[in-house]
Amino acid sequence: MGIDFNKLKTDIVSAGKEVGDKVSEASNVAKLKLDIHTKEDFVEKQFAALGRAYYEAHKDEDVPEKDFFASIVEAQVEIDALKDELMEVQGAVMCPQCSVKQPKGNSFCSNCGASLLD
């Protein structure tokens, strides 16, 4: 009983090709999923930009979406208050000119030179 090296070689080559095909297929699947995710993310950002543009254009009008607008204004007021609280906790102030965070007690912004005194 001997080893059929030709059959063994054929089996190894066949297995190697099969593994290569599977790797290629997995790579293609991963690329397609990434492409889909990237395009979906782009669409979501476009919808957000469209919504922001609509809001800015109609925020002072009596439109059916005014309840959404009120929620946005309320949330923005809360965000601003939380940002102020965070700045206080961090011992910092925001430059009124360039919006760069500065250590509390500075007289002038280290970024743009604007006065930080009230």
Backbone atoms as SQL, in Angstrom:
CREATE TABLE atoms (id INTEGER PRIMARY KEY, chain TEXT, resi INTEGER, resn TEXT, atom TEXT, x REAL, y REAL, z REAL);
INSERT INTO atoms VALUES
  (1, 'A', 1, 'MET', 'N', 0.840, -1.165, 0.000),
  (2, 'A', 1, 'MET', 'CA', 0.000, 0.000, 0.000),
  (3, 'A', 1, 'MET', 'C', 0.895, 1.241, 0.000),
  (4, 'A', 2, 'GLY', 'N', 0.758, 2.015, -1.010),
  (5, 'A', 2, 'GLY', 'CA', 1.577, 3.210, -1.142),
  (6, 'A', 2, 'GLY', 'C', 0.729, 4.465, -1.135),
  (7, 'A', 3, 'ILE', 'N', 1.410, 5.557, -0.944),
  (8, 'A', 3, 'ILE', 'CA', 0.731, 6.859, -0.945),
  (9, 'A', 3, 'ILE', 'C', 0.664, 7.359, -2.377),
  (10, 'A', 4, 'ASP', 'N', -0.521, 7.757, -2.782),
  (11, 'A', 4, 'ASP', 'CA', -0.697, 8.331, -4.118),
  (12, 'A', 4, 'ASP', 'C', -0.427, 9.833, -4.020),
  (13, 'A', 5, 'PHE', 'N', 0.817, 10.205, -4.302),
  (14, 'A', 5, 'PHE', 'CA', 1.223, 11.598, -4.150),
  (15, 'A', 5, 'PHE', 'C', 0.521, 12.523, -5.152),
  (16, 'A', 6, 'ASN', 'N', 0.185, 12.039, -6.298),
  (17, 'A', 6, 'ASN', 'CA', -0.540, 12.864, -7.279),
  (18, 'A', 6, 'ASN', 'C', -1.935, 13.211, -6.766),
  (19, 'A', 7, 'LYS', 'N', -2.608, 12.222, -6.177),
  (20, 'A', 7, 'LYS', 'CA', -3.940, 12.491, -5.619),
  (21, 'A', 7, 'LYS', 'C', -3.825, 13.431, -4.427),
  (22, 'A', 8, 'LEU', 'N', -2.806, 13.217, -3.582),
  (23, 'A', 8, 'LEU', 'CA', -2.580, 14.076, -2.420),
  (24, 'A', 8, 'LEU', 'C', -2.327, 15.516, -2.873),
  (25, 'A', 9, 'LYS', 'N', -1.497, 15.674, -3.900),
  (26, 'A', 9, 'LYS', 'CA', -1.209, 17.008, -4.440),
  (27, 'A', 9, 'LYS', 'C', -2.482, 17.657, -4.968),
  (28, 'A', 10, 'THR', 'N', -3.274, 16.901, -5.708),
  (29, 'A', 10, 'THR', 'CA', -4.531, 17.425, -6.261),
  (30, 'A', 10, 'THR', 'C', -5.481, 17.836, -5.143),
  (31, 'A', 11, 'ASP', 'N', -5.571, 17.037, -4.090),
  (32, 'A', 11, 'ASP', 'CA', -6.447, 17.347, -2.950),
  (33, 'A', 11, 'ASP', 'C', -5.984, 18.620, -2.231),
  (34, 'A', 12, 'ILE', 'N', -4.675, 18.761, -2.052),
  (35, 'A', 12, 'ILE', 'CA', -4.137, 19.942, -1.368),
  (36, 'A', 12, 'ILE', 'C', -4.382, 21.196, -2.205),
  (37, 'A', 13, 'VAL', 'N', -4.131, 21.120, -3.495),
  (38, 'A', 13, 'VAL', 'CA', -4.359, 22.261, -4.389),
  (39, 'A', 13, 'VAL', 'C', -5.840, 22.627, -4.387),
  (40, 'A', 14, 'SER', 'N', -6.690, 21.628, -4.439),
  (41, 'A', 14, 'SER', 'CA', -8.139, 21.863, -4.445),
  (42, 'A', 14, 'SER', 'C', -8.584, 22.521, -3.139),
  (43, 'A', 15, 'ALA', 'N', -8.061, 22.024, -2.020),
  (44, 'A', 15, 'ALA', 'CA', -8.408, 22.607, -0.714),
  (45, 'A', 15, 'ALA', 'C', -7.911, 24.043, -0.624),
  (46, 'A', 16, 'GLY', 'N', -6.708, 24.289, -1.112),
  (47, 'A', 16, 'GLY', 'CA', -6.161, 25.645, -1.103),
  (48, 'A', 16, 'GLY', 'C', -7.001, 26.598, -1.937),
  (49, 'A', 17, 'LYS', 'N', -7.441, 26.142, -3.101),
  (50, 'A', 17, 'LYS', 'CA', -8.297, 26.969, -3.962),
  (51, 'A', 17, 'LYS', 'C', -9.626, 27.254, -3.272),
  (52, 'A', 18, 'GLU', 'N', -10.181, 26.237, -2.633),
  (53, 'A', 18, 'GLU', 'CA', -11.459, 26.404, -1.936),
  (54, 'A', 18, 'GLU', 'C', -11.325, 27.427, -0.799),
  (55, 'A', 19, 'VAL', 'N', -10.246, 27.351, -0.031),
  (56, 'A', 19, 'VAL', 'CA', -10.006, 28.311, 1.053),
  (57, 'A', 19, 'VAL', 'C', -9.840, 29.712, 0.474),
  (58, 'A', 20, 'GLY', 'N', -9.089, 29.813, -0.602),
  (59, 'A', 20, 'GLY', 'CA', -8.899, 31.119, -1.257),
  (60, 'A', 20, 'GLY', 'C', -10.208, 31.706, -1.732),
  (61, 'A', 21, 'ASP', 'N', -11.068, 30.866, -2.298),
  (62, 'A', 21, 'ASP', 'CA', -12.383, 31.328, -2.756),
  (63, 'A', 21, 'ASP', 'C', -13.233, 31.829, -1.587),
  (64, 'A', 22, 'LYS', 'N', -13.186, 31.105, -0.469),
  (65, 'A', 22, 'LYS', 'CA', -13.959, 31.500, 0.720),
  (66, 'A', 22, 'LYS', 'C', -13.446, 32.835, 1.278),
  (67, 'A', 23, 'VAL', 'N', -12.134, 33.012, 1.309),
  (68, 'A', 23, 'VAL', 'CA', -11.552, 34.262, 1.799),
  (69, 'A', 23, 'VAL', 'C', -11.957, 35.411, 0.889),
  (70, 'A', 24, 'SER', 'N', -11.901, 35.185, -0.403),
  (71, 'A', 24, 'SER', 'CA', -12.289, 36.212, -1.367),
  (72, 'A', 24, 'SER', 'C', -13.765, 36.579, -1.202),
  (73, 'A', 25, 'GLU', 'N', -14.601, 35.572, -1.026),
  (74, 'A', 25, 'GLU', 'CA', -16.035, 35.802, -0.829),
  (75, 'A', 25, 'GLU', 'C', -16.282, 36.595, 0.456),
  (76, 'A', 26, 'ALA', 'N', -15.606, 36.226, 1.539),
  (77, 'A', 26, 'ALA', 'CA', -15.764, 36.939, 2.813),
  (78, 'A', 26, 'ALA', 'C', -15.294, 38.378, 2.679),
  (79, 'A', 27, 'SER', 'N', -14.227, 38.593, 1.949),
  (80, 'A', 27, 'SER', 'CA', -13.715, 39.937, 1.726),
  (81, 'A', 27, 'SER', 'C', -14.720, 40.771, 0.932),
  (82, 'A', 28, 'ASN', 'N', -15.308, 40.178, -0.092),
  (83, 'A', 28, 'ASN', 'CA', -16.319, 40.884, -0.889),
  (84, 'A', 28, 'ASN', 'C', -17.548, 41.226, -0.051),
  (85, 'A', 29, 'VAL', 'N', -17.979, 40.299, 0.785),
  (86, 'A', 29, 'VAL', 'CA', -19.132, 40.540, 1.657),
  (87, 'A', 29, 'VAL', 'C', -18.834, 41.694, 2.611),
  (88, 'A', 30, 'ALA', 'N', -17.643, 41.670, 3.217),
  (89, 'A', 30, 'ALA', 'CA', -17.273, 42.741, 4.147),
  (90, 'A', 30, 'ALA', 'C', -17.225, 44.086, 3.435),
  (91, 'A', 31, 'LYS', 'N', -16.681, 44.122, 2.226),
  (92, 'A', 31, 'LYS', 'CA', -16.608, 45.372, 1.466),
  (93, 'A', 31, 'LYS', 'C', -18.006, 45.875, 1.124),
  (94, 'A', 32, 'LEU', 'N', -18.872, 44.997, 0.689),
  (95, 'A', 32, 'LEU', 'CA', -20.237, 45.398, 0.353),
  (96, 'A', 32, 'LEU', 'C', -20.979, 45.924, 1.576),
  (97, 'A', 33, 'LYS', 'N', -20.815, 45.246, 2.715),
  (98, 'A', 33, 'LYS', 'CA', -21.466, 45.718, 3.941),
  (99, 'A', 33, 'LYS', 'C', -20.946, 47.088, 4.342),
  (100, 'A', 34, 'LEU', 'N', -19.648, 47.309, 4.210),
  (101, 'A', 34, 'LEU', 'CA', -19.070, 48.610, 4.518),
  (102, 'A', 34, 'LEU', 'C', -19.602, 49.677, 3.568),
  (103, 'A', 35, 'ASP', 'N', -19.684, 49.350, 2.287),
  (104, 'A', 35, 'ASP', 'CA', -20.222, 50.297, 1.305),
  (105, 'A', 35, 'ASP', 'C', -21.673, 50.651, 1.626),
  (106, 'A', 36, 'ILE', 'N', -22.458, 49.650, 1.998),
  (107, 'A', 36, 'ILE', 'CA', -23.854, 49.892, 2.362),
  (108, 'A', 36, 'ILE', 'C', -23.929, 50.807, 3.582),
  (109, 'A', 37, 'HIS', 'N', -23.151, 50.495, 4.603),
  (110, 'A', 37, 'HIS', 'CA', -23.146, 51.305, 5.822),
  (111, 'A', 37, 'HIS', 'C', -22.732, 52.746, 5.518),
  (112, 'A', 38, 'THR', 'N', -21.720, 52.920, 4.691),
  (113, 'A', 38, 'THR', 'CA', -21.244, 54.259, 4.336),
  (114, 'A', 38, 'THR', 'C', -22.332, 55.046, 3.620),
  (115, 'A', 39, 'LYS', 'N', -23.015, 54.424, 2.686),
  (116, 'A', 39, 'LYS', 'CA', -24.095, 55.103, 1.951),
  (117, 'A', 39, 'LYS', 'C', -25.274, 55.400, 2.863),
  (118, 'A', 40, 'GLU', 'N', -25.626, 54.475, 3.758),
  (119, 'A', 40, 'GLU', 'CA', -26.725, 54.722, 4.702),
  (120, 'A', 40, 'GLU', 'C', -26.375, 55.878, 5.628),
  (121, 'A', 41, 'ASP', 'N', -25.143, 55.930, 6.088),
  (122, 'A', 41, 'ASP', 'CA', -24.695, 57.028, 6.934),
  (123, 'A', 41, 'ASP', 'C', -24.782, 58.352, 6.183),
  (124, 'A', 42, 'PHE', 'N', -24.383, 58.355, 4.918),
  (125, 'A', 42, 'PHE', 'CA', -24.474, 59.557, 4.084),
  (126, 'A', 42, 'PHE', 'C', -25.928, 60.026, 3.972),
  (127, 'A', 43, 'VAL', 'N', -26.831, 59.099, 3.714),
  (128, 'A', 43, 'VAL', 'CA', -28.252, 59.446, 3.580),
  (129, 'A', 43, 'VAL', 'C', -28.778, 60.032, 4.890),
  (130, 'A', 44, 'GLU', 'N', -28.434, 59.425, 6.011),
  (131, 'A', 44, 'GLU', 'CA', -28.886, 59.944, 7.307),
  (132, 'A', 44, 'GLU', 'C', -28.368, 61.359, 7.534),
  (133, 'A', 45, 'LYS', 'N', -27.121, 61.615, 7.180),
  (134, 'A', 45, 'LYS', 'CA', -26.562, 62.966, 7.334),
  (135, 'A', 45, 'LYS', 'C', -27.266, 63.954, 6.414),
  (136, 'A', 46, 'GLN', 'N', -27.631, 63.511, 5.219),
  (137, 'A', 46, 'GLN', 'CA', -28.358, 64.389, 4.294),
  (138, 'A', 46, 'GLN', 'C', -29.736, 64.714, 4.851),
  (139, 'A', 47, 'PHE', 'N', -30.427, 63.712, 5.402),
  (140, 'A', 47, 'PHE', 'CA', -31.720, 63.957, 6.022),
  (141, 'A', 47, 'PHE', 'C', -31.590, 64.944, 7.185),
  (142, 'A', 48, 'ALA', 'N', -30.562, 64.777, 7.992),
  (143, 'A', 48, 'ALA', 'CA', -30.338, 65.691, 9.118),
  (144, 'A', 48, 'ALA', 'C', -30.078, 67.109, 8.619),
  (145, 'A', 49, 'ALA', 'N', -29.272, 67.237, 7.572),
  (146, 'A', 49, 'ALA', 'CA', -28.986, 68.558, 7.016),
  (147, 'A', 49, 'ALA', 'C', -30.249, 69.177, 6.428),
  (148, 'A', 50, 'LEU', 'N', -31.049, 68.365, 5.775),
  (149, 'A', 50, 'LEU', 'CA', -32.314, 68.851, 5.215),
  (150, 'A', 50, 'LEU', 'C', -33.246, 69.316, 6.330),
  (151, 'A', 51, 'GLY', 'N', -33.334, 68.526, 7.394),
  (152, 'A', 51, 'GLY', 'CA', -34.176, 68.905, 8.527),
  (153, 'A', 51, 'GLY', 'C', -33.700, 70.192, 9.175),
  (154, 'A', 52, 'ARG', 'N', -32.393, 70.342, 9.330),
  (155, 'A', 52, 'ARG', 'CA', -31.829, 71.567, 9.915),
  (156, 'A', 52, 'ARG', 'C', -32.145, 72.763, 9.016),
  (157, 'A', 53, 'ALA', 'N', -31.978, 72.589, 7.702),
  (158, 'A', 53, 'ALA', 'CA', -32.257, 73.682, 6.763),
  (159, 'A', 53, 'ALA', 'C', -33.737, 74.074, 6.830),
  (160, 'A', 54, 'TYR', 'N', -34.614, 73.073, 6.896),
  (161, 'A', 54, 'TYR', 'CA', -36.051, 73.353, 6.995),
  (162, 'A', 54, 'TYR', 'C', -36.353, 74.082, 8.295),
  (163, 'A', 55, 'TYR', 'N', -35.771, 73.600, 9.376),
  (164, 'A', 55, 'TYR', 'CA', -35.976, 74.238, 10.682),
  (165, 'A', 55, 'TYR', 'C', -35.536, 75.697, 10.647),
  (166, 'A', 56, 'GLU', 'N', -34.332, 75.943, 10.153),
  (167, 'A', 56, 'GLU', 'CA', -33.819, 77.312, 10.104),
  (168, 'A', 56, 'GLU', 'C', -34.694, 78.206, 9.229),
  (169, 'A', 57, 'ALA', 'N', -35.207, 77.665, 8.136),
  (170, 'A', 57, 'ALA', 'CA', -36.022, 78.457, 7.215),
  (171, 'A', 57, 'ALA', 'C', -37.430, 78.724, 7.753),
  (172, 'A', 58, 'HIS', 'N', -37.926, 77.865, 8.649),
  (173, 'A', 58, 'HIS', 'CA', -39.326, 77.967, 9.059),
  (174, 'A', 58, 'HIS', 'C', -39.538, 78.057, 10.568),
  (175, 'A', 59, 'LYS', 'N', -38.488, 78.244, 11.345),
  (176, 'A', 59, 'LYS', 'CA', -38.620, 78.203, 12.800),
  (177, 'A', 59, 'LYS', 'C', -39.496, 79.318, 13.361),
  (178, 'A', 60, 'ASP', 'N', -39.639, 80.408, 12.650),
  (179, 'A', 60, 'ASP', 'CA', -40.461, 81.523, 13.125),
  (180, 'A', 60, 'ASP', 'C', -41.845, 81.541, 12.490),
  (181, 'A', 61, 'GLU', 'N', -42.196, 80.483, 11.786),
  (182, 'A', 61, 'GLU', 'CA', -43.487, 80.408, 11.099),
  (183, 'A', 61, 'GLU', 'C', -44.428, 79.456, 11.831),
  (184, 'A', 62, 'ASP', 'N', -45.707, 79.618, 11.569),
  (185, 'A', 62, 'ASP', 'CA', -46.701, 78.711, 12.137),
  (186, 'A', 62, 'ASP', 'C', -46.885, 77.543, 11.162),
  (187, 'A', 63, 'VAL', 'N', -46.054, 76.526, 11.338),
  (188, 'A', 63, 'VAL', 'CA', -46.084, 75.358, 10.457),
  (189, 'A', 63, 'VAL', 'C', -46.536, 74.143, 11.255),
  (190, 'A', 64, 'PRO', 'N', -46.984, 73.096, 10.582),
  (191, 'A', 64, 'PRO', 'CA', -47.439, 71.897, 11.300),
  (192, 'A', 64, 'PRO', 'C', -46.366, 71.275, 12.200),
  (193, 'A', 65, 'GLU', 'N', -45.112, 71.529, 11.901),
  (194, 'A', 65, 'GLU', 'CA', -44.013, 70.941, 12.662),
  (195, 'A', 65, 'GLU', 'C', -43.617, 71.771, 13.872),
  (196, 'A', 66, 'LYS', 'N', -44.418, 72.795, 14.237),
  (197, 'A', 66, 'LYS', 'CA', -44.031, 73.721, 15.309),
  (198, 'A', 66, 'LYS', 'C', -43.818, 73.011, 16.650),
  (199, 'A', 67, 'ASP', 'N', -44.499, 71.881, 16.888),
  (200, 'A', 67, 'ASP', 'CA', -44.270, 71.132, 18.128),
  (201, 'A', 67, 'ASP', 'C', -42.853, 70.555, 18.157),
  (202, 'A', 68, 'PHE', 'N', -42.380, 70.084, 17.007),
  (203, 'A', 68, 'PHE', 'CA', -41.003, 69.617, 16.911),
  (204, 'A', 68, 'PHE', 'C', -40.039, 70.777, 17.183),
  (205, 'A', 69, 'PHE', 'N', -40.373, 71.935, 16.632),
  (206, 'A', 69, 'PHE', 'CA', -39.520, 73.114, 16.800),
  (207, 'A', 69, 'PHE', 'C', -39.414, 73.485, 18.274),
  (208, 'A', 70, 'ALA', 'N', -40.523, 73.437, 18.989),
  (209, 'A', 70, 'ALA', 'CA', -40.507, 73.763, 20.418),
  (210, 'A', 70, 'ALA', 'C', -39.627, 72.778, 21.190),
  (211, 'A', 71, 'SER', 'N', -39.697, 71.522, 20.831),
  (212, 'A', 71, 'SER', 'CA', -38.855, 70.516, 21.479),
  (213, 'A', 71, 'SER', 'C', -37.379, 70.779, 21.219),
  (214, 'A', 72, 'ILE', 'N', -37.070, 71.207, 20.015),
  (215, 'A', 72, 'ILE', 'CA', -35.681, 71.520, 19.667),
  (216, 'A', 72, 'ILE', 'C', -35.197, 72.705, 20.493),
  (217, 'A', 73, 'VAL', 'N', -36.011, 73.745, 20.595),
  (218, 'A', 73, 'VAL', 'CA', -35.629, 74.931, 21.366),
  (219, 'A', 73, 'VAL', 'C', -35.422, 74.566, 22.833),
  (220, 'A', 74, 'GLU', 'N', -36.331, 73.781, 23.407),
  (221, 'A', 74, 'GLU', 'CA', -36.198, 73.351, 24.803),
  (222, 'A', 74, 'GLU', 'C', -34.914, 72.550, 25.010),
  (223, 'A', 75, 'ALA', 'N', -34.645, 71.628, 24.125),
  (224, 'A', 75, 'ALA', 'CA', -33.436, 70.814, 24.237),
  (225, 'A', 75, 'ALA', 'C', -32.187, 71.679, 24.109),
  (226, 'A', 76, 'GLN', 'N', -32.210, 72.660, 23.211),
  (227, 'A', 76, 'GLN', 'CA', -31.047, 73.524, 23.033),
  (228, 'A', 76, 'GLN', 'C', -30.797, 74.369, 24.276),
  (229, 'A', 77, 'VAL', 'N', -31.862, 74.844, 24.915),
  (230, 'A', 77, 'VAL', 'CA', -31.721, 75.607, 26.162),
  (231, 'A', 77, 'VAL', 'C', -31.079, 74.717, 27.239),
  (232, 'A', 78, 'GLU', 'N', -31.540, 73.472, 27.335),
  (233, 'A', 78, 'GLU', 'CA', -30.970, 72.532, 28.305),
  (234, 'A', 78, 'GLU', 'C', -29.499, 72.229, 27.982),
  (235, 'A', 79, 'ILE', 'N', -29.195, 72.058, 26.704),
  (236, 'A', 79, 'ILE', 'CA', -27.804, 71.798, 26.296),
  (237, 'A', 79, 'ILE', 'C', -26.912, 72.972, 26.680),
  (238, 'A', 80, 'ASP', 'N', -27.380, 74.190, 26.404),
  (239, 'A', 80, 'ASP', 'CA', -26.597, 75.380, 26.749),
  (240, 'A', 80, 'ASP', 'C', -26.348, 75.461, 28.257),
  (241, 'A', 81, 'ALA', 'N', -27.377, 75.154, 29.052),
  (242, 'A', 81, 'ALA', 'CA', -27.223, 75.179, 30.512),
  (243, 'A', 81, 'ALA', 'C', -26.218, 74.120, 30.973),
  (244, 'A', 82, 'LEU', 'N', -26.295, 72.933, 30.385),
  (245, 'A', 82, 'LEU', 'CA', -25.352, 71.867, 30.742),
  (246, 'A', 82, 'LEU', 'C', -23.924, 72.232, 30.336),
  (247, 'A', 83, 'LYS', 'N', -23.766, 72.861, 29.187),
  (248, 'A', 83, 'LYS', 'CA', -22.433, 73.302, 28.750),
  (249, 'A', 83, 'LYS', 'C', -21.879, 74.353, 29.715),
  (250, 'A', 84, 'ASP', 'N', -22.739, 75.287, 30.148),
  (251, 'A', 84, 'ASP', 'CA', -22.307, 76.296, 31.128),
  (252, 'A', 84, 'ASP', 'C', -21.876, 75.634, 32.433),
  (253, 'A', 85, 'GLU', 'N', -22.669, 74.645, 32.870),
  (254, 'A', 85, 'GLU', 'CA', -22.341, 73.925, 34.097),
  (255, 'A', 85, 'GLU', 'C', -21.013, 73.174, 33.952),
  (256, 'A', 86, 'LEU', 'N', -20.812, 72.548, 32.806),
  (257, 'A', 86, 'LEU', 'CA', -19.567, 71.834, 32.550),
  (258, 'A', 86, 'LEU', 'C', -18.371, 72.792, 32.576),
  (259, 'A', 87, 'MET', 'N', -18.525, 73.948, 31.957),
  (260, 'A', 87, 'MET', 'CA', -17.442, 74.935, 31.954),
  (261, 'A', 87, 'MET', 'C', -17.126, 75.370, 33.386),
  (262, 'A', 88, 'GLU', 'N', -18.159, 75.547, 34.195),
  (263, 'A', 88, 'GLU', 'CA', -17.964, 75.952, 35.600),
  (264, 'A', 88, 'GLU', 'C', -17.206, 74.866, 36.358),
  (265, 'A', 89, 'VAL', 'N', -17.618, 73.607, 36.176),
  (266, 'A', 89, 'VAL', 'CA', -16.959, 72.489, 36.852),
  (267, 'A', 89, 'VAL', 'C', -15.496, 72.382, 36.409),
  (268, 'A', 90, 'GLN', 'N', -15.244, 72.649, 35.147),
  (269, 'A', 90, 'GLN', 'CA', -13.888, 72.564, 34.615),
  (270, 'A', 90, 'GLN', 'C', -13.062, 73.820, 34.918),
  (271, 'A', 91, 'GLY', 'N', -13.674, 74.828, 35.523),
  (272, 'A', 91, 'GLY', 'CA', -12.951, 76.060, 35.813),
  (273, 'A', 91, 'GLY', 'C', -12.536, 76.771, 34.540),
  (274, 'A', 92, 'ALA', 'N', -13.438, 76.871, 33.603),
  (275, 'A', 92, 'ALA', 'CA', -13.116, 77.457, 32.308),
  (276, 'A', 92, 'ALA', 'C', -14.229, 78.397, 31.859),
  (277, 'A', 93, 'VAL', 'N', -13.894, 79.205, 30.868),
  (278, 'A', 93, 'VAL', 'CA', -14.871, 80.074, 30.210),
  (279, 'A', 93, 'VAL', 'C', -14.692, 79.912, 28.704),
  (280, 'A', 94, 'MET', 'N', -15.730, 80.255, 27.970),
  (281, 'A', 94, 'MET', 'CA', -15.688, 80.164, 26.517),
  (282, 'A', 94, 'MET', 'C', -15.414, 81.550, 25.966),
  (283, 'A', 95, 'CYS', 'N', -14.459, 81.651, 25.053),
  (284, 'A', 95, 'CYS', 'CA', -14.171, 82.934, 24.415),
  (285, 'A', 95, 'CYS', 'C', -15.391, 83.359, 23.599),
  (286, 'A', 96, 'PRO', 'N', -15.883, 84.589, 23.814),
  (287, 'A', 96, 'PRO', 'CA', -17.058, 85.041, 23.066),
  (288, 'A', 96, 'PRO', 'C', -16.756, 85.296, 21.586),
  (289, 'A', 97, 'GLN', 'N', -15.487, 85.440, 21.251),
  (290, 'A', 97, 'GLN', 'CA', -15.102, 85.741, 19.867),
  (291, 'A', 97, 'GLN', 'C', -14.886, 84.470, 19.038),
  (292, 'A', 98, 'CYS', 'N', -14.076, 83.542, 19.546),
  (293, 'A', 98, 'CYS', 'CA', -13.700, 82.362, 18.750),
  (294, 'A', 98, 'CYS', 'C', -14.221, 81.041, 19.316),
  (295, 'A', 99, 'SER', 'N', -14.878, 81.100, 20.466),
  (296, 'A', 99, 'SER', 'CA', -15.485, 79.920, 21.104),
  (297, 'A', 99, 'SER', 'C', -14.474, 78.859, 21.534),
  (298, 'A', 100, 'VAL', 'N', -13.252, 79.255, 21.818),
  (299, 'A', 100, 'VAL', 'CA', -12.235, 78.337, 22.336),
  (300, 'A', 100, 'VAL', 'C', -12.269, 78.405, 23.861),
  (301, 'A', 101, 'LYS', 'N', -12.241, 77.228, 24.502),
  (302, 'A', 101, 'LYS', 'CA', -12.274, 77.159, 25.963),
  (303, 'A', 101, 'LYS', 'C', -10.990, 77.760, 26.532),
  (304, 'A', 102, 'GLN', 'N', -11.156, 78.607, 27.557),
  (305, 'A', 102, 'GLN', 'CA', -10.034, 79.283, 28.196),
  (306, 'A', 102, 'GLN', 'C', -10.107, 79.071, 29.700),
  (307, 'A', 103, 'PRO', 'N', -8.957, 79.048, 30.380),
  (308, 'A', 103, 'PRO', 'CA', -8.984, 78.927, 31.843),
  (309, 'A', 103, 'PRO', 'C', -9.676, 80.137, 32.470),
  (310, 'A', 104, 'LYS', 'N', -10.491, 79.872, 33.468),
  (311, 'A', 104, 'LYS', 'CA', -11.174, 80.954, 34.178),
  (312, 'A', 104, 'LYS', 'C', -10.117, 81.853, 34.818),
  (313, 'A', 105, 'GLY', 'N', -10.305, 83.141, 34.726),
  (314, 'A', 105, 'GLY', 'CA', -9.361, 84.088, 35.301),
  (315, 'A', 105, 'GLY', 'C', -8.492, 84.757, 34.246),
  (316, 'A', 106, 'ASN', 'N', -8.398, 84.178, 33.056),
  (317, 'A', 106, 'ASN', 'CA', -7.667, 84.848, 31.982),
  (318, 'A', 106, 'ASN', 'C', -8.396, 86.120, 31.592),
  (319, 'A', 107, 'SER', 'N', -7.650, 87.156, 31.301),
  (320, 'A', 107, 'SER', 'CA', -8.251, 88.411, 30.858),
  (321, 'A', 107, 'SER', 'C', -8.483, 88.416, 29.355),
  (322, 'A', 108, 'PHE', 'N', -7.628, 87.671, 28.645),
  (323, 'A', 108, 'PHE', 'CA', -7.717, 87.655, 27.191),
  (324, 'A', 108, 'PHE', 'C', -7.625, 86.221, 26.682),
  (325, 'A', 109, 'CYS', 'N', -8.235, 85.980, 25.554),
  (326, 'A', 109, 'CYS', 'CA', -8.209, 84.654, 24.918),
  (327, 'A', 109, 'CYS', 'C', -6.806, 84.385, 24.380),
  (328, 'A', 110, 'SER', 'N', -6.272, 83.219, 24.696),
  (329, 'A', 110, 'SER', 'CA', -4.944, 82.852, 24.209),
  (330, 'A', 110, 'SER', 'C', -4.982, 82.476, 22.728),
  (331, 'A', 111, 'ASN', 'N', -6.166, 82.279, 22.165),
  (332, 'A', 111, 'ASN', 'CA', -6.296, 81.915, 20.773),
  (333, 'A', 111, 'ASN', 'C', -6.437, 83.134, 19.852),
  (334, 'A', 112, 'CYS', 'N', -7.346, 84.057, 20.229),
  (335, 'A', 112, 'CYS', 'CA', -7.620, 85.184, 19.319),
  (336, 'A', 112, 'CYS', 'C', -7.330, 86.544, 19.953),
  (337, 'A', 113, 'GLY', 'N', -7.077, 86.586, 21.256),
  (338, 'A', 113, 'GLY', 'CA', -6.748, 87.850, 21.921),
  (339, 'A', 113, 'GLY', 'C', -7.951, 88.656, 22.390),
  (340, 'A', 114, 'ALA', 'N', -9.158, 88.139, 22.191),
  (341, 'A', 114, 'ALA', 'CA', -10.361, 88.865, 22.596),
  (342, 'A', 114, 'ALA', 'C', -10.419, 88.972, 24.126),
  (343, 'A', 115, 'SER', 'N', -11.043, 90.014, 24.591),
  (344, 'A', 115, 'SER', 'CA', -11.205, 90.214, 26.034),
  (345, 'A', 115, 'SER', 'C', -12.183, 89.187, 26.590),
  (346, 'A', 116, 'LEU', 'N', -11.817, 88.605, 27.737),
  (347, 'A', 116, 'LEU', 'CA', -12.682, 87.646, 28.400),
  (348, 'A', 116, 'LEU', 'C', -13.377, 88.263, 29.601),
  (349, 'A', 117, 'LEU', 'N', -13.166, 89.552, 29.807),
  (350, 'A', 117, 'LEU', 'CA', -13.786, 90.252, 30.937),
  (351, 'A', 117, 'LEU', 'C', -15.197, 90.633, 30.573),
  (352, 'A', 118, 'ASP', 'N', -16.109, 90.480, 31.518),
  (353, 'A', 118, 'ASP', 'CA', -17.519, 90.809, 31.269),
  (354, 'A', 118, 'ASP', 'C', -17.755, 92.286, 31.210);
